[in-house]
Amino acid sequence: MKKLIFMGILGLFALGACNNKNTQGHEGHGHSTVTHNNDEHDHEAEGHDHEAEGHTHGTEGECNGDHKHDAADNHQGTAAGHDETAEAAHSDEIILPKAKADAAGVKVSIVEPAPFQQVIKTSGQVLAAQGDESVAVATVAGVVSFRGKVTEGMSVGSGTPLVTISSHNIADGDPVQRARIAYEVSKKEYERMKALVKNKIVSDKEFAQAEQNYENARISYEALSKNHSAIGQNITAPIAGYVKSILVKEGDYVTIGQPLVSVTQNRRLFLRAEVSEKYYPYLRTISSANFQTPYNNKVYELQALNGKLLSFGKTAGDNSFYVPVTFEFDNKGEVIPGSFVEVFLLSSPMENVISLPRTALTEEQGSYFVYLQLDEEGYKKQEVTVGADNGKNVQILSGVKAGDRVVTEGAYQVRLASASNAIPAHSHEH
């Protein structure tokens, strides 16, 4: 009987220890409140259970909790890896919202092969064509004063006053007054001789001389009096056109017949290009040219200006290493004669060439780049190799293929957005 009682007590003790162990194990899983009845026992059991807790935690984590926890960790790790991969794939992508692209004037074109021409790049000068210029000259001697503001390049009509010549203080006196007196004297002499010749008092030769003197005096007087004013003799533009050059200054003394102002109509102009003699074998292949002016950076196409090749010589001079190539064209773009220009001579044709407008290219440290449109808001910077340049379009040797969508206007704005990080990189936030 005693043995049975002893075994029962041992069983109860073992059962209590097991329950306490399970309670401490749950504590390891985050339960914040645990109630104990015996402080001394609990302290001792706590010391035991800490060791068991470590074991229990490891067991429970392995069998119950840690599987789920590891799965979550693995999911997060996979997602993080996905984000890193996606970010690396889009690290070179520039995101530019459509509204901002439209506001910046960004335009995109699809690349298509087209005919192109070989180009010889050189320099040259625009010259006024012969026969389109006229010079206003002094009709009287005197001191020059300008009528208003007269500047080179200004537009004038035929008969527009340019300068005034005052003769009030010259030794010979007022030329208009002298012309009037000469006219009146010659007129009287002519009328007298006209009556005398009828009566055979004077010869026909004498009468003809008197008549000639009268006509000369009349024409001179009418010409002078026509443009005469109280301040002097007005000199007007002989033709409608543009003032090419002013040949006198305010206050200059001029004589009769002295050139004052040159006026050009600019209907036809010459383009004279100076080409290195090494290109001489290729000059026969030149068909047309483009040129760029320094004052507005505009590129003019001779083909659009009714231009034609006039000639090319072997040398520009005995000691020159350049060959002159001359074109003639209509002046429809207010090109200023005398301007030094950059010339692009168009030579042999090429088929199926990929080319882009100059505006599509950006340059960085000697390398050229364009921007490809990937989707409605995505762009990519692409390095290209360039070839012939005709002033308006550039041949692309590599980096772009047919069908690519390339930014042809507003490339600089896309570049700024990328460089300044104004537009954040493409992200995958879920």
TACORDA-V584886 format. One record per backbone hydrogen bond with DSSP energy under -1.0 kcal/mol. CO is the residue of the C=O (numbers start at 1). NH is the residue of the N-H. If there is no record, write none. Layout:
BEGIN
{{CO & NH} {CO & NH}}
END
This chain:
BEGIN
{{1 & 5} {2 & 6} {3 & 7} {4 & 8} {5 & 9} {6 & 10} {7 & 11} {8 & 12} {9 & 13} {10 & 14} {11 & 15} {12 & 16} {13 & 17} {14 & 18} {15 & 19} {16 & 20} {17 & 21} {18 & 22} {19 & 23} {20 & 24} {21 & 25} {22 & 26} {23 & 27} {24 & 28} {26 & 29} {26 & 31} {27 & 30} {38 & 42} {39 & 43} {40 & 44} {41 & 45} {42 & 46} {43 & 47} {44 & 48} {45 & 49} {46 & 50} {48 & 52} {49 & 53} {50 & 54} {51 & 55} {52 & 56} {53 & 57} {54 & 58} {55 & 59} {56 & 60} {57 & 61} {58 & 62} {59 & 63} {60 & 64} {60 & 65} {61 & 66} {65 & 69} {66 & 70} {67 & 71} {68 & 72} {69 & 73} {70 & 74} {71 & 75} {72 & 76} {73 & 77} {74 & 78} {75 & 79} {76 & 80} {77 & 81} {78 & 82} {79 & 83} {80 & 84} {81 & 85} {82 & 86} {83 & 87} {84 & 88} {85 & 89} {86 & 90} {90 & 93} {94 & 379} {97 & 101} {98 & 102} {99 & 103} {100 & 104} {101 & 106} {102 & 105} {107 & 408} {107 & 409} {109 & 406} {111 & 403} {114 & 353} {116 & 350} {118 & 347} {120 & 345} {122 & 343} {123 & 274} {124 & 341} {125 & 272} {126 & 338} {127 & 270} {129 & 132} {132 & 265} {134 & 263} {136 & 260} {136 & 261} {138 & 257} {142 & 254} {143 & 166} {144 & 251} {145 & 164} {146 & 148} {151 & 154} {154 & 243} {156 & 241} {157 & 160} {160 & 237} {162 & 147} {163 & 235} {164 & 145} {165 & 233} {166 & 143} {167 & 170} {170 & 173} {174 & 178} {175 & 179} {176 & 180} {177 & 181} {178 & 182} {179 & 183} {180 & 184} {181 & 185} {182 & 186} {183 & 187} {184 & 188} {185 & 189} {186 & 190} {187 & 191} {188 & 192} {189 & 193} {190 & 194} {191 & 195} {192 & 196} {193 & 197} {196 & 201} {203 & 207} {204 & 208} {205 & 209} {206 & 210} {207 & 211} {208 & 212} {209 & 213} {210 & 214} {211 & 215} {212 & 216} {213 & 217} {214 & 218} {215 & 219} {216 & 220} {217 & 221} {218 & 222} {219 & 223} {220 & 224} {221 & 225} {222 & 226} {227 & 234} {232 & 229} {233 & 165} {235 & 162} {235 & 163} {237 & 159} {241 & 156} {242 & 264} {243 & 153} {245 & 262} {249 & 252} {252 & 144} {254 & 142} {255 & 258} {258 & 138} {260 & 247} {261 & 136} {262 & 244} {262 & 245} {263 & 134} {264 & 242} {267 & 331} {268 & 129} {269 & 329} {270 & 127} {271 & 327} {272 & 125} {273 & 325} {275 & 323} {276 & 279} {277 & 280} {279 & 282} {280 & 283} {282 & 285} {283 & 286} {288 & 346} {289 & 302} {290 & 344} {291 & 300} {292 & 342} {298 & 293} {300 & 291} {302 & 307} {305 & 330} {308 & 328} {311 & 326} {317 & 320} {321 & 277} {322 & 316} {323 & 275} {324 & 313} {325 & 273} {326 & 310} {326 & 311} {327 & 271} {328 & 308} {329 & 269} {330 & 332} {336 & 339} {339 & 126} {341 & 124} {342 & 292} {343 & 122} {344 & 290} {345 & 120} {346 & 287} {348 & 118} {350 & 116} {353 & 114} {354 & 396} {356 & 394} {357 & 360} {358 & 361} {362 & 369} {364 & 367} {367 & 364} {368 & 384} {369 & 362} {370 & 382} {371 & 407} {372 & 380} {377 & 96} {378 & 374} {378 & 375} {379 & 94} {380 & 372} {382 & 370} {385 & 397} {385 & 398} {388 & 395} {392 & 358} {393 & 390} {394 & 356} {395 & 387} {398 & 385} {401 & 404} {404 & 111} {405 & 373} {406 & 109} {409 & 107} {410 & 414} {411 & 415} {412 & 416} {413 & 417} {414 & 418} {415 & 419} {416 & 420} {417 & 422} {417 & 423}}
END
